[in-house]
Amino acid sequence: MKIVHDDDRDFRDDELHAAMRVEYRAPADGTYWAFLERRIMARISSEAAREWWSYFPAWSRVGLAAAALALAVAGVTAWQTRKAQDRVAWTELLDTPTEMPMIESAGGERASRREATLRYLITR
């Protein structure tokens, strides 16, 4: 069989189908299927004999390493967060003005000055 790409033939032609059927057909011999079934059932029964928890010991080292790594990452993150919070607190503490702003009223009375300061603080 020779497939030529320059002509107008479709690649899904009968020759190609026949060649593919011959190449990929199922085995006609019944012993092949019986042997395949025995192999599959033997594998299933050997795997079923193992309990579900018997798979985990192989994972213990990997799991322990992953847990240690996660703990280290969480510790470093918590430490960095705490440092950042301390820096923000110190910045806010040191950057605040030490004097309190007061608005004086035109009358100069003490009660009206207190009310003006109170109004100023409430509106901020």
C-alpha positions as CSV (number, residue, x, y, z in Angstrom):
1,M,0.0,0.0,0.0
2,K,1.4,3.4,-1.0
3,I,-0.2,6.6,0.3
4,V,0.4,9.5,-2.0
5,H,-0.3,13.0,-0.6
6,D,-0.5,14.9,-3.9
7,D,-3.6,13.2,-5.3
8,D,-7.2,13.8,-4.3
9,R,-7.6,10.6,-2.4
10,D,-9.0,10.7,1.1
11,F,-6.7,9.3,3.8
12,R,-9.6,7.4,5.2
13,D,-9.7,5.0,2.3
14,D,-10.6,1.3,2.3
15,E,-6.9,0.2,1.9
16,L,-5.9,2.0,5.0
17,H,-8.9,0.6,7.0
18,A,-8.1,-2.9,5.9
19,A,-4.4,-2.6,6.9
20,M,-5.4,-1.1,10.3
21,R,-7.9,-3.9,10.9
22,V,-5.3,-6.5,10.2
23,E,-2.7,-4.9,12.4
24,Y,-4.9,-4.1,15.4
25,R,-7.4,-7.0,15.4
26,A,-8.1,-8.8,18.6
27,P,-6.4,-12.2,19.1
28,A,-8.6,-15.0,17.7
29,D,-7.1,-17.6,20.1
30,G,-9.3,-18.1,23.3
31,T,-6.2,-18.9,25.4
32,Y,-5.0,-15.3,25.1
33,W,-8.2,-14.1,26.8
34,A,-8.1,-16.8,29.5
35,F,-4.4,-16.0,30.2
36,L,-5.1,-12.3,30.4
37,E,-8.0,-12.9,32.8
38,R,-5.8,-15.1,35.1
39,R,-3.1,-12.4,35.2
40,I,-5.7,-9.7,36.1
41,M,-7.4,-11.8,38.8
42,A,-4.0,-12.8,40.3
43,R,-2.9,-9.2,40.5
44,I,-6.3,-8.2,42.1
45,S,-6.1,-11.0,44.7
46,S,-2.5,-10.2,45.6
47,E,-3.4,-6.5,46.1
48,A,-6.5,-7.3,48.0
49,A,-4.5,-9.4,50.5
50,R,-2.7,-6.2,51.6
51,E,-4.6,-4.1,54.1
52,W,-5.1,-0.4,53.3
53,W,-2.8,0.8,56.1
54,S,0.1,-1.3,54.7
55,Y,0.8,1.4,52.0
56,F,1.5,4.2,54.5
57,P,4.9,3.1,56.0
58,A,6.5,3.8,52.6
59,W,5.2,7.4,52.8
60,S,6.3,8.1,56.4
61,R,9.6,9.7,55.6
62,V,8.1,11.9,52.9
63,G,5.2,12.8,55.1
64,L,7.5,13.7,58.0
65,A,9.7,15.8,55.7
66,A,6.7,17.6,54.4
67,A,5.3,18.3,57.9
68,A,8.7,19.6,59.0
69,L,8.8,21.9,56.0
70,A,5.3,23.1,56.6
71,L,6.1,23.8,60.2
72,A,9.2,25.8,59.3
73,V,7.4,27.9,56.8
74,A,4.6,28.6,59.3
75,G,7.1,29.6,61.9
76,V,9.0,31.9,59.6
77,T,5.8,33.5,58.4
78,A,4.6,34.1,61.9
79,W,7.9,35.6,62.9
80,Q,7.9,37.9,59.9
81,T,4.3,39.0,60.6
82,R,5.1,39.7,64.2
83,K,8.2,41.8,63.2
84,A,6.1,43.8,60.7
85,Q,3.4,44.4,63.4
86,D,6.1,45.7,65.8
87,R,7.5,48.0,63.1
88,V,4.1,49.4,62.3
89,A,3.4,50.0,66.0
90,W,6.7,51.8,66.6
91,T,6.2,53.9,63.5
92,E,2.7,54.9,64.6
93,L,4.0,55.6,68.1
94,L,6.9,57.7,67.1
95,D,5.3,59.6,64.2
96,T,2.3,60.9,66.2
97,P,2.5,64.6,67.1
98,T,3.1,65.3,70.8
99,E,0.9,68.3,70.9
100,M,-2.9,68.3,70.7
101,P,-4.5,70.6,68.2
102,M,-6.9,73.1,69.6
103,I,-9.2,75.5,67.9
104,E,-9.7,78.7,69.7
105,S,-13.0,80.5,69.5
106,A,-13.3,84.1,68.9
107,G,-14.7,84.8,72.4
108,G,-11.7,83.3,74.2
109,E,-13.8,81.7,76.9
110,R,-12.6,78.4,78.3
111,A,-15.9,76.5,77.8
112,S,-16.2,77.5,74.2
113,R,-12.5,76.5,73.6
114,R,-13.2,73.1,75.0
115,E,-16.3,72.8,72.9
116,A,-14.4,73.8,69.8
117,T,-11.7,71.3,70.5
118,L,-14.2,68.6,71.2
119,R,-16.0,69.4,67.8
120,Y,-12.6,69.3,66.1
121,L,-11.7,65.9,67.5
122,I,-15.1,64.4,66.8
123,T,-15.2,65.5,63.2
124,R,-11.8,64.0,62.4
